[in-house]
Amino acid sequence: MIDSLTEREIKKIHIDRLLTRNDDNEEVLITDLDKIKALTLQHFQNCAGSKNDIKTIPKEWITEYEPMDQIDHHIYDSTLKPIDVEELHQVVYDFPKKKACSPTTLYYKDFQILFPAIKDQLLSLFNKILTTQQIPKDWLLANIYPIPKPKLW
């Protein structure tokens, strides 16, 4: 509905074939969509080379990671206080421009256009999240687009 209202063209990347190497290091063309999805997922999960394993902190850095006694423990008390409409309004209208959309396909500009109609629901949702301290699981999803750079950076 939002795409229709904003008359926005939907651009998507469709991968219907994938060239990869098999165990014998021979090039193989994959056309099975399920296998393509699995290989693409595997690629993006491993392309950065990071692994979730327990890391040991070098001895010279251990003191840097110890809790600091001189920090006032009440400094964060206001972070869980309810959000008011003025604060929400300012945040929505200060969203960065020209950013990629979320998996919902909503851009920041869409929120700004819809804000007057949905501000009460957003305010209620955000304050409920602060109260329950539970973030919706779908908010942990993101779209990642590889963007080729025109020159070395």
N, C-alpha and C positions, 0 to 999 in steps of 0.2 A: 504494500500500500504506500509506504513512504517513497519507494523508488518511483512509483507511478505519480505521486503528488509532486515530487521534485523534478520529474521528467529526466531522471538521471539514467545514462546509459550504463548497463552492467557489463563490465569487462571481466572475463575469467580466463584462466589458463587451463587448457585441457591437455593432459598428457595421455595419449593413447598408444604410445610406443616408447620403449626405453632401451637404449643400447648399453649393455653392461658386459662384464667379463665373468665367465664361469670359473670353476675350480682349476681348470686346466689353462687358465689365462687366455681363453679364446673368446672373441667377441660374440655375444648372443643378443639377438633382437627379441625383446619381450613385448607381447601384445595382449596378454591376459591382464585385464584391468585390476583384478585382485592382487596379482603378483606385483604389478606396477605400484599400487598403493603401498604394499608392504615394503618394497625396496625403497620407495621415496621416503617413507616414514623412517626406515632404518638409516638412510643417508643423513637426513636432517637431525636425527638423534645422535649421530656419531661424528658429524662433520667437524665439530669444534674440537674434538679430541678429549673433552673433559669426561671424567668418570666420577660417579658418586661413591667415593670410598673415603674411609677415615684418613684424614691428613694429620700428621704430627707437626706441632708447632716447634720451630727451632728454639733452642734454649735462650738465645739472645732476644727473642721476641715474646717470651712467656709473660714478662711483666707488663707488656703493652696490652695484653688481653685480660688482665685481672681487673675485677670491679674497682671503680674509683670511689673512695670514701668521701671525698670532698664534694661530690655531686649531690645536690638537694633532691631527695627522693620524691618531693612533691612537685617537681618541675613538670611532670607529665599529667598531673591531675586534670588539667583542662582539656586534654586530648579526647576524653570520653564524654565531655559535656554535650548536651543536645545542640544540633546545628540549627541556626535560625534562617529564615527565608532570605534575609539580606546577604548572609554569608554564602548561601547556595547560589543566589543570583550572581554575585560577584565571581564565583568560581566558574560557573557555566559561561559567562560572557568573557572570561579571561582564558578560555580554552585556546590552545595553540591552533593556528590556522593551517590548512593544507596538510593535515596528517592523515595517515591511512585509517580506514574504518576498522571497527572491531568485527568479530565473527557475526554480530547481529546485522552487519552492513550499515550501521548508523555512524555517520560522521559527526564530529563535534558541532559542525554547522547545523546539522539536523536537530541536535539537542537545543541549540539556541533558538531555532525556529519554533520548536514544539514546547519550549520551556513554559510560556504562560499557561498552556493547557495542562501540563503535567507536573508543575512545581509542587503541588501539595502531595502527590503520590511519591515523587522523588524524595521529598523531605521526610515523609513518613518511612520510606524504605531505608534511607541512610541512617535515620535515628534508631530504627529497629536493629540495624546491623550493629550500631554502637552499643545498644542495650544488650543484645544477645551475644555479641562478639563472634558471630558466625557470618562468614562471607559466602555468598552463593558460589557453588562449584563452577558454574559456567563463566564466572568472572576470571577464572584462572586460565581460560582459553585465549589464544591470540592468533592473529594471522601474521605470518612471516613471509615477506616478499623479497626475493633476491633482486637487488637493483644494481645493474651494471654501472660502473663509474666510467665517465668518458675518458679519463686519464688516470695515471697512477696517483694514488693519494697516500 
